[in-house]
Amino acid sequence: MVAQSLIVSFSQVSTFTTNLAWQLRFWLIGLPGGISYATLKAILKLWLGFKPEHSGIFSLRVMVQLLEALLLVFVIPMIPKSYAN
């Protein structure tokens, strides 16, 4: 969904956020399994008419996932191979 929104937006932030918000709305209709309460609440706010900039929900789970992604991208490749074994 993010890649599709990036392609459609041509690097315009407002177009990207609007397109991604609509894709998330319709994604929720598909009743995805394992959706978190924070994600559900944020997408419901989009359906209620909140702008994408104001629909976010604070969630510690999301913060942990972001930190994990940063570790995987930046820290793990810097570990010498001799320590990896």
PDB file with one MODEL, atoms N, CA, C and O in Angstrom:
MODEL        1
ATOM      1  N   MET A   1       0.819  -1.186   0.000  1.00  0.00           N
ATOM      2  CA  MET A   1       0.000   0.000   0.000  1.00  0.00           C
ATOM      3  C   MET A   1       0.865   1.254   0.000  1.00  0.00           C
ATOM      4  O   MET A   1       0.560   2.238  -0.674  1.00  0.00           O
ATOM      5  N   VAL A   2       1.942   1.199   0.763  1.00  0.00           N
ATOM      6  CA  VAL A   2       2.843   2.354   0.797  1.00  0.00           C
ATOM      7  C   VAL A   2       3.494   2.563  -0.561  1.00  0.00           C
ATOM      8  O   VAL A   2       3.584   3.691  -1.045  1.00  0.00           O
ATOM      9  N   ALA A   3       3.944   1.482  -1.173  1.00  0.00           N
ATOM     10  CA  ALA A   3       4.584   1.593  -2.487  1.00  0.00           C
ATOM     11  C   ALA A   3       3.601   2.135  -3.525  1.00  0.00           C
ATOM     12  O   ALA A   3       3.966   2.983  -4.338  1.00  0.00           O
ATOM     13  N   GLN A   4       2.371   1.656  -3.502  1.00  0.00           N
ATOM     14  CA  GLN A   4       1.367   2.150  -4.439  1.00  0.00           C
ATOM     15  C   GLN A   4       1.100   3.632  -4.230  1.00  0.00           C
ATOM     16  O   GLN A   4       0.963   4.385  -5.195  1.00  0.00           O
ATOM     17  N   SER A   5       1.028   4.051  -2.980  1.00  0.00           N
ATOM     18  CA  SER A   5       0.784   5.463  -2.684  1.00  0.00           C
ATOM     19  C   SER A   5       1.960   6.334  -3.121  1.00  0.00           C
ATOM     20  O   SER A   5       1.767   7.451  -3.600  1.00  0.00           O
ATOM     21  N   LEU A   6       3.178   5.819  -2.953  1.00  0.00           N
ATOM     22  CA  LEU A   6       4.354   6.567  -3.408  1.00  0.00           C
ATOM     23  C   LEU A   6       4.359   6.734  -4.922  1.00  0.00           C
ATOM     24  O   LEU A   6       4.699   7.801  -5.433  1.00  0.00           O
ATOM     25  N   ILE A   7       3.985   5.689  -5.629  1.00  0.00           N
ATOM     26  CA  ILE A   7       3.953   5.760  -7.088  1.00  0.00           C
ATOM     27  C   ILE A   7       2.909   6.767  -7.559  1.00  0.00           C
ATOM     28  O   ILE A   7       3.166   7.547  -8.476  1.00  0.00           O
ATOM     29  N   VAL A   8       1.747   6.752  -6.942  1.00  0.00           N
ATOM     30  CA  VAL A   8       0.661   7.651  -7.344  1.00  0.00           C
ATOM     31  C   VAL A   8       0.965   9.101  -6.990  1.00  0.00           C
ATOM     32  O   VAL A   8       0.572  10.015  -7.715  1.00  0.00           O
ATOM     33  N   SER A   9       1.666   9.314  -5.876  1.00  0.00           N
ATOM     34  CA  SER A   9       1.831  10.676  -5.355  1.00  0.00           C
ATOM     35  C   SER A   9       2.880  11.510  -6.073  1.00  0.00           C
ATOM     36  O   SER A   9       2.836  12.737  -5.991  1.00  0.00           O
ATOM     37  N   PHE A  10       3.817  10.892  -6.771  1.00  0.00           N
ATOM     38  CA  PHE A  10       4.903  11.635  -7.422  1.00  0.00           C
ATOM     39  C   PHE A  10       5.618  12.561  -6.434  1.00  0.00           C
ATOM     40  O   PHE A  10       5.902  13.714  -6.758  1.00  0.00           O
ATOM     41  N   SER A  11       5.908  12.061  -5.237  1.00  0.00           N
ATOM     42  CA  SER A  11       6.650  12.768  -4.173  1.00  0.00           C
ATOM     43  C   SER A  11       5.908  13.966  -3.596  1.00  0.00           C
ATOM     44  O   SER A  11       6.546  14.857  -3.035  1.00  0.00           O
ATOM     45  N   GLN A  12       4.591  14.019  -3.714  1.00  0.00           N
ATOM     46  CA  GLN A  12       3.801  15.070  -3.075  1.00  0.00           C
ATOM     47  C   GLN A  12       3.204  14.496  -1.799  1.00  0.00           C
ATOM     48  O   GLN A  12       2.438  13.533  -1.837  1.00  0.00           O
ATOM     49  N   VAL A  13       3.562  15.096  -0.666  1.00  0.00           N
ATOM     50  CA  VAL A  13       3.193  14.549   0.632  1.00  0.00           C
ATOM     51  C   VAL A  13       1.682  14.498   0.812  1.00  0.00           C
ATOM     52  O   VAL A  13       1.152  13.492   1.284  1.00  0.00           O
ATOM     53  N   SER A  14       0.987  15.558   0.446  1.00  0.00           N
ATOM     54  CA  SER A  14      -0.466  15.580   0.660  1.00  0.00           C
ATOM     55  C   SER A  14      -1.173  14.505  -0.157  1.00  0.00           C
ATOM     56  O   SER A  14      -2.111  13.876   0.332  1.00  0.00           O
ATOM     57  N   THR A  15      -0.741  14.290  -1.381  1.00  0.00           N
ATOM     58  CA  THR A  15      -1.333  13.246  -2.217  1.00  0.00           C
ATOM     59  C   THR A  15      -1.016  11.868  -1.649  1.00  0.00           C
ATOM     60  O   THR A  15      -1.866  10.978  -1.659  1.00  0.00           O
ATOM     61  N   PHE A  16       0.207  11.692  -1.152  1.00  0.00           N
ATOM     62  CA  PHE A  16       0.608  10.412  -0.563  1.00  0.00           C
ATOM     63  C   PHE A  16      -0.252  10.075   0.650  1.00  0.00           C
ATOM     64  O   PHE A  16      -0.775   8.965   0.749  1.00  0.00           O
ATOM     65  N   THR A  17      -0.403  11.028   1.576  1.00  0.00           N
ATOM     66  CA  THR A  17      -1.171  10.746   2.795  1.00  0.00           C
ATOM     67  C   THR A  17      -2.639  10.481   2.488  1.00  0.00           C
ATOM     68  O   THR A  17      -3.251   9.595   3.085  1.00  0.00           O
ATOM     69  N   THR A  18      -3.200  11.239   1.566  1.00  0.00           N
ATOM     70  CA  THR A  18      -4.600  11.028   1.206  1.00  0.00           C
ATOM     71  C   THR A  18      -4.805   9.661   0.570  1.00  0.00           C
ATOM     72  O   THR A  18      -5.749   8.949   0.913  1.00  0.00           O
ATOM     73  N   ASN A  19      -3.925   9.292  -0.353  1.00  0.00           N
ATOM     74  CA  ASN A  19      -4.046   8.004  -1.028  1.00  0.00           C
ATOM     75  C   ASN A  19      -3.857   6.853  -0.052  1.00  0.00           C
ATOM     76  O   ASN A  19      -4.613   5.882  -0.085  1.00  0.00           O
ATOM     77  N   LEU A  20      -2.861   6.949   0.812  1.00  0.00           N
ATOM     78  CA  LEU A  20      -2.621   5.880   1.785  1.00  0.00           C
ATOM     79  C   LEU A  20      -3.784   5.756   2.757  1.00  0.00           C
ATOM     80  O   LEU A  20      -4.162   4.647   3.134  1.00  0.00           O
ATOM     81  N   ALA A  21      -4.354   6.885   3.166  1.00  0.00           N
ATOM     82  CA  ALA A  21      -5.492   6.855   4.080  1.00  0.00           C
ATOM     83  C   ALA A  21      -6.667   6.114   3.451  1.00  0.00           C
ATOM     84  O   ALA A  21      -7.317   5.309   4.118  1.00  0.00           O
ATOM     85  N   TRP A  22      -6.947   6.376   2.180  1.00  0.00           N
ATOM     86  CA  TRP A  22      -8.055   5.670   1.513  1.00  0.00           C
ATOM     87  C   TRP A  22      -7.754   4.193   1.366  1.00  0.00           C
ATOM     88  O   TRP A  22      -8.653   3.366   1.518  1.00  0.00           O
ATOM     89  N   GLN A  23      -6.516   3.843   1.073  1.00  0.00           N
ATOM     90  CA  GLN A  23      -6.167   2.425   0.956  1.00  0.00           C
ATOM     91  C   GLN A  23      -6.325   1.709   2.300  1.00  0.00           C
ATOM     92  O   GLN A  23      -6.775   0.564   2.347  1.00  0.00           O
ATOM     93  N   LEU A  24      -5.955   2.381   3.389  1.00  0.00           N
ATOM     94  CA  LEU A  24      -6.113   1.783   4.715  1.00  0.00           C
ATOM     95  C   LEU A  24      -7.585   1.605   5.071  1.00  0.00           C
ATOM     96  O   LEU A  24      -7.964   0.609   5.687  1.00  0.00           O
ATOM     97  N   ARG A  25      -8.405   2.564   4.685  1.00  0.00           N
ATOM     98  CA  ARG A  25      -9.840   2.441   4.949  1.00  0.00           C
ATOM     99  C   ARG A  25     -10.402   1.177   4.293  1.00  0.00           C
ATOM    100  O   ARG A  25     -11.127   0.413   4.929  1.00  0.00           O
ATOM    101  N   PHE A  26     -10.067   0.965   3.034  1.00  0.00           N
ATOM    102  CA  PHE A  26     -10.601  -0.193   2.330  1.00  0.00           C
ATOM    103  C   PHE A  26      -9.912  -1.485   2.760  1.00  0.00           C
ATOM    104  O   PHE A  26     -10.505  -2.559   2.655  1.00  0.00           O
ATOM    105  N   TRP A  27      -8.695  -1.405   3.234  1.00  0.00           N
ATOM    106  CA  TRP A  27      -8.004  -2.576   3.776  1.00  0.00           C
ATOM    107  C   TRP A  27      -8.743  -3.088   5.006  1.00  0.00           C
ATOM    108  O   TRP A  27      -8.853  -4.297   5.211  1.00  0.00           O
ATOM    109  N   LEU A  28      -9.249  -2.166   5.823  1.00  0.00           N
ATOM    110  CA  LEU A  28      -9.968  -2.550   7.042  1.00  0.00           C
ATOM    111  C   LEU A  28     -11.257  -3.288   6.710  1.00  0.00           C
ATOM    112  O   LEU A  28     -11.673  -4.165   7.467  1.00  0.00           O
ATOM    113  N   ILE A  29     -11.896  -2.954   5.599  1.00  0.00           N
ATOM    114  CA  ILE A  29     -13.125  -3.633   5.200  1.00  0.00           C
ATOM    115  C   ILE A  29     -12.865  -5.121   4.951  1.00  0.00           C
ATOM    116  O   ILE A  29     -13.762  -5.946   5.122  1.00  0.00           O
ATOM    117  N   GLY A  30     -11.644  -5.460   4.550  1.00  0.00           N
ATOM    118  CA  GLY A  30     -11.279  -6.856   4.311  1.00  0.00           C
ATOM    119  C   GLY A  30     -11.124  -7.680   5.580  1.00  0.00           C
ATOM    120  O   GLY A  30     -10.809  -8.868   5.503  1.00  0.00           O
ATOM    121  N   LEU A  31     -11.339  -7.075   6.748  1.00  0.00           N
ATOM    122  CA  LEU A  31     -11.231  -7.736   8.046  1.00  0.00           C
ATOM    123  C   LEU A  31      -9.925  -8.505   8.212  1.00  0.00           C
ATOM    124  O   LEU A  31      -9.935  -9.729   8.342  1.00  0.00           O
ATOM    125  N   PRO A  32      -8.796  -7.786   8.209  1.00  0.00           N
ATOM    126  CA  PRO A  32      -7.507  -8.459   8.361  1.00  0.00           C
ATOM    127  C   PRO A  32      -7.359  -9.091   9.747  1.00  0.00           C
ATOM    128  O   PRO A  32      -7.796  -8.524  10.749  1.00  0.00           O
ATOM    129  N   GLY A  33      -6.748 -10.252   9.787  1.00  0.00           N
ATOM    130  CA  GLY A  33      -6.519 -10.911  11.060  1.00  0.00           C
ATOM    131  C   GLY A  33      -5.303 -10.324  11.762  1.00  0.00           C
ATOM    132  O   GLY A  33      -4.352  -9.898  11.107  1.00  0.00           O
ATOM    133  N   GLY A  34      -5.328 -10.299  13.067  1.00  0.00           N
ATOM    134  CA  GLY A  34      -4.181  -9.845  13.836  1.00  0.00           C
ATOM    135  C   GLY A  34      -3.986  -8.344  13.848  1.00  0.00           C
ATOM    136  O   GLY A  34      -2.883  -7.872  14.124  1.00  0.00           O
ATOM    137  N   ILE A  35      -5.021  -7.586  13.557  1.00  0.00           N
ATOM    138  CA  ILE A  35      -4.905  -6.133  13.565  1.00  0.00           C
ATOM    139  C   ILE A  35      -4.865  -5.655  15.018  1.00  0.00           C
ATOM    140  O   ILE A  35      -5.606  -6.157  15.863  1.00  0.00           O
ATOM    141  N   SER A  36      -4.010  -4.698  15.296  1.00  0.00           N
ATOM    142  CA  SER A  36      -3.909  -4.200  16.668  1.00  0.00           C
ATOM    143  C   SER A  36      -5.027  -3.209  16.951  1.00  0.00           C
ATOM    144  O   SER A  36      -5.629  -2.647  16.036  1.00  0.00           O
ATOM    145  N   TYR A  37      -5.291  -3.007  18.226  1.00  0.00           N
ATOM    146  CA  TYR A  37      -6.338  -2.082  18.641  1.00  0.00           C
ATOM    147  C   TYR A  37      -6.007  -0.659  18.197  1.00  0.00           C
ATOM    148  O   TYR A  37      -6.898   0.087  17.791  1.00  0.00           O
ATOM    149  N   ALA A  38      -4.730  -0.280  18.272  1.00  0.00           N
ATOM    150  CA  ALA A  38      -4.329   1.076  17.869  1.00  0.00           C
ATOM    151  C   ALA A  38      -4.539   1.285  16.376  1.00  0.00           C
ATOM    152  O   ALA A  38      -4.986   2.354  15.960  1.00  0.00           O
ATOM    153  N   THR A  39      -4.221   0.274  15.558  1.00  0.00           N
ATOM    154  CA  THR A  39      -4.434   0.378  14.116  1.00  0.00           C
ATOM    155  C   THR A  39      -5.918   0.474  13.808  1.00  0.00           C
ATOM    156  O   THR A  39      -6.331   1.289  12.984  1.00  0.00           O
ATOM    157  N   LEU A  40      -6.709  -0.340  14.457  1.00  0.00           N
ATOM    158  CA  LEU A  40      -8.157  -0.308  14.271  1.00  0.00           C
ATOM    159  C   LEU A  40      -8.723   1.062  14.627  1.00  0.00           C
ATOM    160  O   LEU A  40      -9.535   1.620  13.888  1.00  0.00           O
ATOM    161  N   LYS A  41      -8.295   1.589  15.745  1.00  0.00           N
ATOM    162  CA  LYS A  41      -8.783   2.898  16.204  1.00  0.00           C
ATOM    163  C   LYS A  41      -8.376   4.014  15.232  1.00  0.00           C
ATOM    164  O   LYS A  41      -9.178   4.903  14.942  1.00  0.00           O
ATOM    165  N   ALA A  42      -7.151   3.973  14.734  1.00  0.00           N
ATOM    166  CA  ALA A  42      -6.678   5.006  13.810  1.00  0.00           C
ATOM    167  C   ALA A  42      -7.448   4.961  12.493  1.00  0.00           C
ATOM    168  O   ALA A  42      -7.816   6.007  11.958  1.00  0.00           O
ATOM    169  N   ILE A  43      -7.696   3.765  11.966  1.00  0.00           N
ATOM    170  CA  ILE A  43      -8.426   3.656  10.701  1.00  0.00           C
ATOM    171  C   ILE A  43      -9.893   4.035  10.890  1.00  0.00           C
ATOM    172  O   ILE A  43     -10.495   4.628   9.994  1.00  0.00           O
ATOM    173  N   LEU A  44     -10.468   3.704  12.030  1.00  0.00           N
ATOM    174  CA  LEU A  44     -11.843   4.134  12.300  1.00  0.00           C
ATOM    175  C   LEU A  44     -11.936   5.659  12.362  1.00  0.00           C
ATOM    176  O   LEU A  44     -12.926   6.246  11.926  1.00  0.00           O
ATOM    177  N   LYS A  45     -10.906   6.290  12.903  1.00  0.00           N
ATOM    178  CA  LYS A  45     -10.892   7.756  12.903  1.00  0.00           C
ATOM    179  C   LYS A  45     -10.864   8.301  11.476  1.00  0.00           C
ATOM    180  O   LYS A  45     -11.483   9.327  11.194  1.00  0.00           O
ATOM    181  N   LEU A  46     -10.150   7.622  10.573  1.00  0.00           N
ATOM    182  CA  LEU A  46     -10.155   8.032   9.164  1.00  0.00           C
ATOM    183  C   LEU A  46     -11.559   7.922   8.580  1.00  0.00           C
ATOM    184  O   LEU A  46     -12.007   8.813   7.859  1.00  0.00           O
ATOM    185  N   TRP A  47     -12.255   6.822   8.895  1.00  0.00           N
ATOM    186  CA  TRP A  47     -13.617   6.641   8.387  1.00  0.00           C
ATOM    187  C   TRP A  47     -14.572   7.687   8.952  1.00  0.00           C
ATOM    188  O   TRP A  47     -15.547   8.054   8.296  1.00  0.00           O
ATOM    189  N   LEU A  48     -14.302   8.167  10.155  1.00  0.00           N
ATOM    190  CA  LEU A  48     -15.173   9.176  10.764  1.00  0.00           C
ATOM    191  C   LEU A  48     -14.904  10.582  10.239  1.00  0.00           C
ATOM    192  O   LEU A  48     -15.612  11.522  10.599  1.00  0.00           O
ATOM    193  N   GLY A  49     -13.894  10.732   9.396  1.00  0.00           N
ATOM    194  CA  GLY A  49     -13.665  12.023   8.761  1.00  0.00           C
ATOM    195  C   GLY A  49     -12.454  12.793   9.255  1.00  0.00           C
ATOM    196  O   GLY A  49     -12.214  13.912   8.802  1.00  0.00           O
ATOM    197  N   PHE A  50     -11.687  12.221  10.172  1.00  0.00           N
ATOM    198  CA  PHE A  50     -10.474  12.884  10.617  1.00  0.00           C
ATOM    199  C   PHE A  50      -9.482  12.942   9.465  1.00  0.00           C
ATOM    200  O   PHE A  50      -9.418  12.023   8.649  1.00  0.00           O
ATOM    201  N   LYS A  51      -8.716  14.007   9.398  1.00  0.00           N
ATOM    202  CA  LYS A  51      -7.674  14.101   8.377  1.00  0.00           C
ATOM    203  C   LYS A  51      -6.568  13.104   8.712  1.00  0.00           C
ATOM    204  O   LYS A  51      -6.375  12.770   9.881  1.00  0.00           O
ATOM    205  N   PRO A  52      -5.837  12.624   7.700  1.00  0.00           N
ATOM    206  CA  PRO A  52      -4.751  11.666   7.978  1.00  0.00           C
ATOM    207  C   PRO A  52      -3.721  12.210   8.972  1.00  0.00           C
ATOM    208  O   PRO A  52      -3.132  11.442   9.733  1.00  0.00           O
ATOM    209  N   GLU A  53      -3.504  13.508   8.970  1.00  0.00           N
ATOM    210  CA  GLU A  53      -2.525  14.102   9.889  1.00  0.00           C
ATOM    211  C   GLU A  53      -2.981  14.031  11.341  1.00  0.00           C
ATOM    212  O   GLU A  53      -2.159  14.126  12.253  1.00  0.00           O
ATOM    213  N   HIS A  54      -4.288  13.865  11.566  1.00  0.00           N
ATOM    214  CA  HIS A  54      -4.836  13.884  12.925  1.00  0.00           C
ATOM    215  C   HIS A  54      -5.451  12.551  13.339  1.00  0.00           C
ATOM    216  O   HIS A  54      -6.146  12.485  14.354  1.00  0.00           O
ATOM    217  N   SER A  55      -5.212  11.505  12.584  1.00  0.00           N
ATOM    218  CA  SER A  55      -5.848  10.225  12.898  1.00  0.00           C
ATOM    219  C   SER A  55      -4.923   9.270  13.654  1.00  0.00           C
ATOM    220  O   SER A  55      -5.343   8.173  14.022  1.00  0.00           O
ATOM    221  N   GLY A  56      -3.704   9.661  13.884  1.00  0.00           N
ATOM    222  CA  GLY A  56      -2.745   8.772  14.533  1.00  0.00           C
ATOM    223  C   GLY A  56      -3.073   8.488  15.987  1.00  0.00           C
ATOM    224  O   GLY A  56      -3.686   9.305  16.674  1.00  0.00           O
ATOM    225  N   ILE A  57      -2.656   7.327  16.438  1.00  0.00           N
ATOM    226  CA  ILE A  57      -2.866   6.881  17.807  1.00  0.00           C
ATOM    227  C   ILE A  57      -1.507   6.510  18.387  1.00  0.00           C
ATOM    228  O   ILE A  57      -0.722   5.816  17.742  1.00  0.00           O
ATOM    229  N   PHE A  58      -1.228   6.973  19.608  1.00  0.00           N
ATOM    230  CA  PHE A  58       0.034   6.603  20.257  1.00  0.00           C
ATOM    231  C   PHE A  58      -0.031   5.149  20.705  1.00  0.00           C
ATOM    232  O   PHE A  58      -0.989   4.735  21.358  1.00  0.00           O
ATOM    233  N   SER A  59       0.979   4.385  20.356  1.00  0.00           N
ATOM    234  CA  SER A  59       1.030   2.984  20.731  1.00  0.00           C
ATOM    235  C   SER A  59       2.473   2.597  20.994  1.00  0.00           C
ATOM    236  O   SER A  59       3.347   2.814  20.154  1.00  0.00           O
ATOM    237  N   LEU A  60       2.720   2.025  22.160  1.00  0.00           N
ATOM    238  CA  LEU A  60       4.078   1.583  22.480  1.00  0.00           C
ATOM    239  C   LEU A  60       4.509   0.427  21.597  1.00  0.00           C
ATOM    240  O   LEU A  60       5.699   0.278  21.316  1.00  0.00           O
ATOM    241  N   ARG A  61       3.564  -0.395  21.154  1.00  0.00           N
ATOM    242  CA  ARG A  61       3.903  -1.519  20.281  1.00  0.00           C
ATOM    243  C   ARG A  61       4.506  -1.012  18.974  1.00  0.00           C
ATOM    244  O   ARG A  61       5.462  -1.589  18.457  1.00  0.00           O
ATOM    245  N   VAL A  62       3.938   0.073  18.444  1.00  0.00           N
ATOM    246  CA  VAL A  62       4.454   0.642  17.206  1.00  0.00           C
ATOM    247  C   VAL A  62       5.867   1.174  17.424  1.00  0.00           C
ATOM    248  O   VAL A  62       6.730   1.003  16.564  1.00  0.00           O
ATOM    249  N   MET A  63       6.110   1.810  18.557  1.00  0.00           N
ATOM    250  CA  MET A  63       7.440   2.340  18.850  1.00  0.00           C
ATOM    251  C   MET A  63       8.463   1.214  18.922  1.00  0.00           C
ATOM    252  O   MET A  63       9.575   1.359  18.414  1.00  0.00           O
ATOM    253  N   VAL A  64       8.106   0.101  19.543  1.00  0.00           N
ATOM    254  CA  VAL A  64       9.012  -1.039  19.643  1.00  0.00           C
ATOM    255  C   VAL A  64       9.304  -1.602  18.251  1.00  0.00           C
ATOM    256  O   VAL A  64      10.443  -1.959  17.954  1.00  0.00           O
ATOM    257  N   GLN A  65       8.283  -1.681  17.403  1.00  0.00           N
ATOM    258  CA  GLN A  65       8.483  -2.203  16.052  1.00  0.00           C
ATOM    259  C   GLN A  65       9.370  -1.278  15.228  1.00  0.00           C
ATOM    260  O   GLN A  65      10.183  -1.751  14.434  1.00  0.00           O
ATOM    261  N   LEU A  66       9.226   0.032  15.405  1.00  0.00           N
ATOM    262  CA  LEU A  66      10.080   0.970  14.684  1.00  0.00           C
ATOM    263  C   LEU A  66      11.527   0.843  15.138  1.00  0.00           C
ATOM    264  O   LEU A  66      12.440   0.855  14.311  1.00  0.00           O
ATOM    265  N   LEU A  67      11.743   0.723  16.432  1.00  0.00           N
ATOM    266  CA  LEU A  67      13.100   0.555  16.941  1.00  0.00           C
ATOM    267  C   LEU A  67      13.710  -0.765  16.457  1.00  0.00           C
ATOM    268  O   LEU A  67      14.895  -0.826  16.130  1.00  0.00           O
ATOM    269  N   GLU A  68      12.904  -1.797  16.418  1.00  0.00           N
ATOM    270  CA  GLU A  68      13.387  -3.087  15.930  1.00  0.00           C
ATOM    271  C   GLU A  68      13.809  -2.996  14.466  1.00  0.00           C
ATOM    272  O   GLU A  68      14.834  -3.553  14.072  1.00  0.00           O
ATOM    273  N   ALA A  69      13.023  -2.300  13.676  1.00  0.00           N
ATOM    274  CA  ALA A  69      13.359  -2.130  12.258  1.00  0.00           C
ATOM    275  C   ALA A  69      14.661  -1.352  12.099  1.00  0.00           C
ATOM    276  O   ALA A  69      15.489  -1.686  11.251  1.00  0.00           O
ATOM    277  N   LEU A  70      14.840  -0.317  12.912  1.00  0.00           N
ATOM    278  CA  LEU A  70      16.079   0.453  12.845  1.00  0.00           C
ATOM    279  C   LEU A  70      17.281  -0.394  13.232  1.00  0.00           C
ATOM    280  O   LEU A  70      18.342  -0.285  12.616  1.00  0.00           O
ATOM    281  N   LEU A  71      17.125  -1.234  14.244  1.00  0.00           N
ATOM    282  CA  LEU A  71      18.218  -2.123  14.635  1.00  0.00           C
ATOM    283  C   LEU A  71      18.563  -3.091  13.504  1.00  0.00           C
ATOM    284  O   LEU A  71      19.737  -3.329  13.218  1.00  0.00           O
ATOM    285  N   LEU A  72      17.543  -3.639  12.873  1.00  0.00           N
ATOM    286  CA  LEU A  72      17.795  -4.589  11.793  1.00  0.00           C
ATOM    287  C   LEU A  72      18.498  -3.935  10.608  1.00  0.00           C
ATOM    288  O   LEU A  72      19.338  -4.557   9.958  1.00  0.00           O
ATOM    289  N   VAL A  73      18.157  -2.696  10.333  1.00  0.00           N
ATOM    290  CA  VAL A  73      18.718  -2.021   9.160  1.00  0.00           C
ATOM    291  C   VAL A  73      20.110  -1.470   9.428  1.00  0.00           C
ATOM    292  O   VAL A  73      20.987  -1.572   8.571  1.00  0.00           O
ATOM    293  N   PHE A  74      20.327  -0.882  10.614  1.00  0.00           N
ATOM    294  CA  PHE A  74      21.576  -0.159  10.855  1.00  0.00           C
ATOM    295  C   PHE A  74      22.581  -0.886  11.731  1.00  0.00           C
ATOM    296  O   PHE A  74      23.780  -0.806  11.465  1.00  0.00           O
ATOM    297  N   VAL A  75      22.149  -1.581  12.750  1.00  0.00           N
ATOM    298  CA  VAL A  75      23.087  -2.140  13.723  1.00  0.00           C
ATOM    299  C   VAL A  75      23.569  -3.533  13.328  1.00  0.00           C
ATOM    300  O   VAL A  75      24.771  -3.794  13.368  1.00  0.00           O
ATOM    301  N   ILE A  76      22.677  -4.418  12.954  1.00  0.00           N
ATOM    302  CA  ILE A  76      23.054  -5.794  12.677  1.00  0.00           C
ATOM    303  C   ILE A  76      24.056  -5.910  11.529  1.00  0.00           C
ATOM    304  O   ILE A  76      24.980  -6.716  11.632  1.00  0.00           O
ATOM    305  N   PRO A  77      23.922  -5.144  10.435  1.00  0.00           N
ATOM    306  CA  PRO A  77      24.950  -5.252   9.386  1.00  0.00           C
ATOM    307  C   PRO A  77      26.345  -4.805   9.834  1.00  0.00           C
ATOM    308  O   PRO A  77      27.334  -5.158   9.192  1.00  0.00           O
ATOM    309  N   MET A  78      26.441  -4.045  10.912  1.00  0.00           N
ATOM    310  CA  MET A  78      27.742  -3.561  11.378  1.00  0.00           C
ATOM    311  C   MET A  78      28.441  -4.567  12.298  1.00  0.00           C
ATOM    312  O   MET A  78      29.610  -4.372  12.633  1.00  0.00           O
ATOM    313  N   ILE A  79      27.761  -5.626  12.711  1.00  0.00           N
ATOM    314  CA  ILE A  79      28.363  -6.636  13.579  1.00  0.00           C
ATOM    315  C   ILE A  79      29.329  -7.471  12.744  1.00  0.00           C
ATOM    316  O   ILE A  79      28.950  -7.999  11.699  1.00  0.00           O
ATOM    317  N   PRO A  80      30.575  -7.591  13.201  1.00  0.00           N
ATOM    318  CA  PRO A  80      31.545  -8.400  12.440  1.00  0.00           C
ATOM    319  C   PRO A  80      31.081  -9.844  12.313  1.00  0.00           C
ATOM    320  O   PRO A  80      30.438 -10.385  13.213  1.00  0.00           O
ATOM    321  N   LYS A  81      31.415 -10.459  11.187  1.00  0.00           N
ATOM    322  CA  LYS A  81      30.960 -11.825  10.937  1.00  0.00           C
ATOM    323  C   LYS A  81      31.554 -12.812  11.941  1.00  0.00           C
ATOM    324  O   LYS A  81      30.967 -13.868  12.177  1.00  0.00           O
ATOM    325  N   SER A  82      32.688 -12.499  12.528  1.00  0.00           N
ATOM    326  CA  SER A  82      33.301 -13.418  13.487  1.00  0.00           C
ATOM    327  C   SER A  82      32.447 -13.549  14.747  1.00  0.00           C
ATOM    328  O   SER A  82      32.488 -14.587  15.408  1.00  0.00           O
ATOM    329  N   TYR A  83      31.672 -12.511  15.093  1.00  0.00           N
ATOM    330  CA  TYR A  83      30.789 -12.570  16.259  1.00  0.00           C
ATOM    331  C   TYR A  83      29.448 -13.242  15.931  1.00  0.00           C
ATOM    332  O   TYR A  83      28.743 -13.704  16.829  1.00  0.00           O
ATOM    333  N   ALA A  84      29.114 -13.292  14.678  1.00  0.00           N
ATOM    334  CA  ALA A  84      27.814 -13.838  14.282  1.00  0.00           C
ATOM    335  C   ALA A  84      27.760 -15.347  14.413  1.00  0.00           C
ATOM    336  O   ALA A  84      26.670 -15.910  14.518  1.00  0.00           O
ATOM    337  N   ASN A  85      28.882 -16.010  14.412  1.00  0.00           N
ATOM    338  CA  ASN A  85      28.885 -17.471  14.499  1.00  0.00           C
ATOM    339  C   ASN A  85      28.739 -17.896  15.890  1.00  0.00           C
ATOM    340  O   ASN A  85      28.719 -19.094  16.170  1.00  0.00           O
TER     341      ASN A  85
ENDMDL
END
